[in-house]
């Protein structure tokens, strides 16, 4: 069965790391994947979201008093978002 993954794998084997096919290792889960963009870092949206949440959690652990400013809350009259 032809899937995007098999087609990208065939393109990479034929042309290597250029012309729209790049072999990468996901920064979140460590899986090997084929990307169509040279700057891709994550294999799927779920890994990108997991990495974002992890970065946010680590930032809060470093300084627990730090609260993120939410532009919607600021527009509504509040300065900070309660966590």
C-alpha distances in whole Angstrom, upper triangle without the diagonal:
4,6,10,10,8,10,13,13,13,16,18,18,19,21,22,24,25,24,22,20,21,21,23,24,24,28,28,25,25,21,20,18,17,19,20,24,26,28,25,26,24,20,21,23,24,25,27,29,30,31,33,35,36,37,39,40,41,44,45,46,48,50,50,52,50,49,46,48,46,46,46,49,51,51,52,55,54,53,51,48,49,47
4,7,8,6,7,10,11,11,13,15,16,16,19,20,21,21,20,18,16,18,18,21,22,23,26,26,24,24,20,19,16,15,16,17,21,23,25,22,24,22,19,19,22,23,24,25,27,29,30,32,33,34,36,38,39,40,42,44,45,46,48,49,51,49,47,44,46,44,44,44,47,49,49,50,53,52,52,49,47,48,46
4,5,5,6,9,10,11,12,14,16,17,18,19,20,20,19,16,15,16,16,18,19,19,23,23,21,21,17,16,13,12,14,14,18,20,22,19,21,19,15,15,18,19,20,22,24,25,26,28,30,31,32,34,35,36,38,40,41,43,45,45,47,45,43,41,42,40,41,41,43,45,45,47,49,48,48,46,43,44,42
4,6,5,6,8,10,10,12,14,15,16,16,17,17,16,13,11,13,13,15,17,17,21,21,20,19,16,14,11,9,10,10,14,17,18,16,18,16,13,13,16,18,18,19,22,23,24,25,28,28,30,32,33,34,36,38,39,40,42,43,45,42,41,38,39,38,38,38,41,43,43,44,47,46,45,43,41,42,40
4,6,5,6,9,10,10,12,14,15,15,15,16,16,13,11,12,11,13,14,14,18,19,17,16,13,11,8,7,9,11,14,16,18,15,16,14,11,12,15,17,17,18,21,22,22,24,26,27,28,31,32,33,34,37,37,39,41,41,44,41,40,38,39,38,39,39,42,43,44,45,48,46,46,43,41,42,40
4,6,5,6,9,10,11,12,14,14,16,17,16,14,12,13,12,15,16,17,21,22,20,19,15,13,10,9,12,13,17,18,20,18,19,18,14,16,19,20,20,22,25,25,26,28,30,30,32,34,35,36,38,40,41,42,44,45,48,45,44,42,43,42,42,43,45,47,47,49,52,50,49,47,45,46,43
4,5,5,6,9,10,11,12,13,14,15,14,12,10,12,13,15,18,19,22,23,22,21,17,15,12,9,11,11,15,17,20,18,19,19,16,17,20,22,22,23,26,27,27,29,31,32,33,35,37,37,39,41,42,43,46,46,49,46,45,42,43,42,42,43,45,47,47,49,51,50,49,47,45,47,44
4,5,5,6,9,10,10,10,11,12,11,9,6,8,9,12,14,16,19,21,20,18,15,12,9,6,8,8,12,13,16,14,16,16,13,15,18,20,19,20,23,24,24,26,29,29,30,32,34,34,36,38,39,40,43,43,46,43,42,39,41,39,40,41,43,45,45,47,49,48,47,45,43,44,42
4,5,5,6,9,10,10,11,13,13,12,8,9,8,11,14,16,19,21,19,17,14,11,9,7,10,11,14,15,18,16,17,16,14,16,20,21,20,21,25,25,25,27,30,30,31,33,35,35,37,39,40,41,43,44,47,44,43,41,43,41,42,43,46,47,48,49,52,50,49,47,45,46,43
4,5,5,6,9,10,12,13,13,12,9,11,11,15,17,19,23,24,23,21,18,14,12,10,12,13,16,17,20,19,20,20,17,19,23,25,24,25,28,29,29,31,33,33,34,37,38,39,40,43,44,44,47,48,50,48,47,44,46,45,45,46,49,50,50,52,55,53,52,50,48,49,47
4,6,5,6,7,9,10,9,9,7,9,10,14,17,19,22,24,23,21,19,15,13,9,11,10,14,14,18,17,19,19,17,19,22,25,24,24,28,29,28,30,33,33,34,36,38,38,39,42,43,44,46,47,49,47,46,43,44,43,43,44,47,48,49,51,53,52,51,49,47,49,46
4,5,5,5,7,8,9,9,6,7,7,11,14,17,20,22,21,19,16,13,11,8,10,10,13,13,16,15,17,17,16,18,22,24,22,23,26,27,26,28,31,31,31,34,36,36,37,40,41,41,44,45,47,45,44,42,43,42,43,44,46,48,48,50,52,51,50,48,46,47,45
4,6,6,9,11,12,12,9,10,10,13,16,19,22,24,23,20,18,14,13,11,13,14,16,16,19,19,20,20,18,21,25,26,25,26,29,30,29,32,34,34,34,37,39,38,40,43,43,44,46,48,50,48,47,45,46,46,46,47,50,51,52,54,56,54,53,51,49,50,48
4,6,10,10,11,12,10,12,12,16,19,22,25,27,26,24,21,17,16,13,15,15,17,17,21,20,22,23,21,24,27,29,28,28,32,32,32,34,37,36,37,40,41,41,42,45,46,46,49,50,53,50,49,47,48,47,48,49,51,53,53,55,57,56,55,53,51,53,50
4,7,7,7,9,8,10,11,15,18,21,24,26,26,23,21,17,16,13,13,13,15,14,18,18,20,22,20,23,26,28,27,27,31,32,30,32,35,35,35,38,40,39,41,44,44,44,47,49,51,48,48,45,46,45,45,47,50,50,51,53,55,54,53,51,49,51,49
4,6,8,10,7,7,8,12,15,18,21,23,23,20,18,15,13,11,12,12,13,12,16,16,18,19,18,21,24,26,25,25,28,29,28,30,33,32,32,35,37,36,38,41,41,41,44,46,48,45,45,42,44,43,44,45,48,49,49,52,54,52,50,49,47,49,46
4,7,8,6,5,7,9,13,16,18,21,21,19,17,14,12,10,10,10,10,9,12,13,15,17,16,19,22,24,22,22,26,27,25,27,30,30,29,32,34,33,34,38,38,38,41,42,45,42,42,39,40,40,40,42,45,45,46,48,50,49,47,45,44,46,43
4,6,6,6,9,12,16,18,20,23,24,21,20,17,15,11,10,9,10,8,12,13,16,18,18,20,23,26,24,23,27,28,26,28,31,31,30,33,36,35,36,39,40,40,42,44,46,43,42,39,40,40,40,42,44,45,45,48,50,49,47,45,44,46,44
4,6,8,12,15,18,20,22,25,26,24,22,19,16,12,11,9,10,10,13,14,18,19,19,21,23,26,25,24,27,29,28,29,32,33,32,35,37,37,37,40,42,42,44,45,47,44,43,40,41,40,40,41,44,45,45,47,50,49,47,46,45,47,45
4,7,10,13,16,18,20,22,23,21,19,16,13,10,8,5,7,8,11,12,15,16,16,17,19,22,21,21,24,26,25,26,29,30,29,32,34,34,35,38,39,39,41,43,44,41,40,37,38,37,37,38,41,42,42,44,47,46,44,43,42,44,42
4,7,10,13,15,18,20,20,18,16,13,10,6,6,5,7,8,11,11,14,14,13,16,18,21,20,19,23,24,23,25,28,28,28,31,33,33,34,37,38,38,40,42,44,41,40,37,38,38,38,39,42,43,43,45,48,46,45,43,42,43,41
4,6,10,12,15,17,17,15,14,10,8,5,5,6,7,6,9,9,11,12,12,14,17,20,18,18,21,22,21,23,26,26,25,28,30,30,31,34,35,35,38,39,41,38,38,35,37,36,37,38,41,41,42,44,46,45,43,41,40,42,39
4,7,10,13,15,15,12,11,7,6,5,6,9,10,9,11,10,10,11,10,14,17,19,17,17,21,21,20,22,25,24,25,28,29,29,30,33,34,34,37,38,41,38,38,35,37,37,37,39,41,42,43,45,47,45,44,42,40,41,39
4,6,9,12,12,9,8,6,5,6,7,10,10,9,9,8,7,8,8,12,15,16,14,14,18,18,16,19,22,21,21,24,26,25,27,30,30,30,33,34,37,34,34,32,34,34,35,36,38,40,41,43,44,43,41,38,37,38,35
4,6,9,8,6,6,4,6,9,10,13,13,12,12,9,7,8,8,11,14,15,12,13,16,16,14,17,19,18,19,22,23,22,24,27,27,28,31,32,35,33,33,31,33,33,34,36,38,39,40,42,44,41,40,37,35,36,33
4,5,6,5,5,6,7,10,10,14,13,13,12,9,6,5,5,9,11,11,8,9,13,12,10,14,16,15,16,19,20,20,22,24,24,25,28,29,32,30,29,27,30,29,31,33,34,36,37,39,40,38,36,34,32,33,30
4,6,6,8,10,11,13,13,16,15,14,12,10,6,6,8,11,12,12,8,9,12,11,8,11,14,12,13,16,17,16,18,21,21,22,24,26,29,26,26,25,27,27,29,31,32,34,35,37,38,36,34,31,29,30,27
4,6,8,11,12,15,15,18,17,17,15,12,8,7,8,10,11,10,6,7,10,7,6,10,11,10,11,14,15,15,17,19,19,20,23,24,27,25,25,23,26,26,28,30,31,32,34,35,37,34,33,30,28,28,25
4,6,9,11,14,15,19,19,18,17,14,11,8,8,10,12,10,7,10,12,9,9,13,14,12,15,17,17,17,20,22,22,23,26,27,30,28,28,27,29,29,31,33,34,36,37,38,40,37,36,33,30,31,27
4,7,9,13,14,18,18,17,16,13,10,9,9,12,14,13,10,12,15,13,12,16,17,15,17,20,20,20,22,25,24,25,28,29,32,31,31,29,32,32,34,35,37,38,40,41,43,40,39,36,33,34,31
4,6,10,12,16,17,16,16,13,11,9,7,10,13,13,10,13,16,14,14,18,19,18,19,23,23,23,25,28,27,29,31,32,35,33,33,31,34,34,35,36,38,40,41,42,44,42,40,38,35,36,33
4,7,10,14,15,14,15,12,11,10,8,11,15,15,13,15,18,17,16,20,22,21,22,25,26,25,28,30,30,31,34,35,38,36,36,34,36,35,37,38,40,41,43,44,46,44,42,40,38,38,35
4,6,10,12,12,13,10,10,8,6,9,13,14,12,14,17,17,17,19,22,21,22,25,26,26,28,31,31,32,35,36,38,36,35,33,35,34,35,37,39,40,41,43,45,43,42,39,37,38,35
4,7,9,10,12,9,10,10,8,11,14,16,15,15,19,19,19,21,24,24,24,27,29,29,30,33,34,34,37,38,40,38,37,35,36,35,36,37,39,41,42,43,46,44,43,40,38,40,37
4,5,7,9,6,9,9,8,10,13,15,14,14,17,19,18,19,22,23,23,26,28,28,29,32,33,33,35,37,39,36,35,32,34,33,33,34,37,38,39,41,43,41,40,38,36,38,36
4,7,9,8,11,12,11,12,14,18,17,16,19,21,20,21,25,25,25,27,30,30,31,34,35,35,37,38,40,37,36,33,34,33,33,34,37,38,38,41,43,42,41,39,37,39,37
4,6,6,9,11,11,13,14,18,16,15,18,20,19,20,23,24,23,25,28,28,28,31,33,33,35,36,38,35,34,31,32,31,31,32,35,36,36,38,41,39,38,36,35,37,35
4,6,9,11,13,15,16,19,17,16,19,21,19,20,24,24,23,25,28,27,28,31,32,32,34,36,38,34,34,31,32,32,32,34,36,37,37,40,42,40,39,37,36,38,36
4,6,10,12,14,15,17,15,13,17,18,16,17,20,20,19,22,24,24,24,27,29,28,30,32,34,31,30,27,29,28,29,31,33,33,34,37,38,37,35,33,32,34,33
4,6,8,10,11,14,12,10,14,15,13,15,18,18,18,20,23,23,23,26,27,28,30,31,33,30,29,27,28,27,28,30,32,33,34,36,38,36,35,33,31,33,31
4,7,9,10,12,9,8,12,13,10,12,15,15,15,18,20,19,20,23,24,25,27,28,31,28,27,25,27,27,28,29,31,32,34,36,37,35,34,31,30,31,29
4,6,7,9,6,6,9,10,9,11,14,14,14,17,19,19,20,23,24,25,27,28,30,28,27,25,27,26,27,29,31,32,33,35,37,35,33,31,29,30,28
4,7,8,7,8,11,12,12,14,16,16,17,20,21,22,24,26,27,28,30,31,33,31,30,28,30,29,30,31,33,35,36,37,39,37,36,34,31,32,30
4,5,6,7,9,10,11,13,15,16,17,19,20,22,23,25,26,28,30,30,32,30,29,26,28,26,28,28,30,32,33,34,37,35,34,32,29,30,28
4,5,5,6,9,10,11,12,14,15,17,18,20,21,23,24,26,28,28,30,27,26,23,24,23,24,25,27,29,29,31,33,31,31,28,26,27,25
4,5,5,6,9,10,11,12,14,15,16,18,20,21,22,24,26,26,28,26,25,22,24,23,25,25,27,29,30,31,33,31,30,28,25,26,23
4,5,5,6,9,10,10,12,14,15,16,18,20,21,23,25,25,27,25,24,22,25,24,26,26,28,30,31,32,34,32,31,28,26,26,23
4,6,5,6,9,10,11,12,14,15,17,19,20,21,23,24,26,23,22,20,22,21,23,24,25,27,28,30,32,29,28,26,23,25,22
4,5,5,6,9,10,11,12,14,15,17,18,20,22,21,24,21,20,18,19,18,20,21,23,25,26,27,29,27,26,23,20,21,19
4,5,5,6,9,10,10,12,14,15,16,18,20,20,23,21,20,18,21,20,23,23,24,26,28,29,31,28,27,24,21,22,19
4,5,5,6,9,10,11,12,14,15,17,19,19,22,20,19,17,20,20,22,24,25,26,28,29,31,28,27,24,22,22,19
4,5,5,6,9,10,11,13,14,16,17,17,20,17,16,14,16,16,19,20,21,23,24,26,27,25,23,20,18,19,17
4,5,5,6,9,10,11,12,14,16,15,18,16,15,13,16,16,19,20,20,22,24,25,26,24,22,19,16,17,14
4,5,5,6,9,10,11,12,15,15,18,16,16,15,18,19,22,23,23,25,27,28,29,26,24,21,19,19,16
4,5,5,6,9,10,11,13,14,16,14,14,13,16,17,20,22,22,23,26,27,28,25,22,19,18,18,16
4,5,5,6,9,10,11,11,13,11,11,10,13,14,17,19,19,20,23,24,24,21,19,16,14,15,12
4,5,5,6,9,10,10,13,11,12,12,15,16,20,21,20,22,25,25,26,23,21,17,15,15,11
4,5,5,6,9,10,13,12,13,13,17,18,22,24,23,24,27,28,28,25,22,19,18,17,14
4,5,5,7,8,10,9,10,10,14,16,19,21,21,21,24,25,25,22,19,16,15,15,13
4,5,5,5,8,7,8,9,13,15,19,20,19,20,23,24,24,20,18,14,13,13,10
4,5,5,9,9,11,13,17,19,22,24,23,24,27,28,27,23,21,18,17,15,12
4,6,9,9,12,13,17,20,23,25,24,24,28,28,28,24,21,18,18,17,15
4,6,6,9,11,15,18,21,23,21,22,25,26,25,21,18,15,15,15,13
4,5,8,11,14,17,20,22,20,21,24,24,23,20,17,14,13,12,10
4,6,10,12,16,19,21,18,18,22,22,21,17,14,11,12,11,10
4,7,9,13,16,18,16,16,20,20,19,16,13,10,10,10,10
4,6,9,13,14,12,13,17,17,16,12,10,7,7,7,7
4,6,10,12,11,11,14,15,15,12,10,7,6,9,9
4,6,9,8,8,11,12,12,9,7,5,6,10,11
4,5,5,6,9,10,11,9,8,7,6,10,11
4,5,5,6,9,10,9,9,9,10,13,15
4,5,5,6,9,9,10,10,10,13,15
4,5,5,6,5,7,7,7,10,13
4,5,5,5,5,7,9,12,15
4,5,7,9,11,12,15,18
4,6,9,11,11,14,17
4,7,9,11,14,17
4,6,8,10,14
4,7,10,13
4,6,9
4,6
4
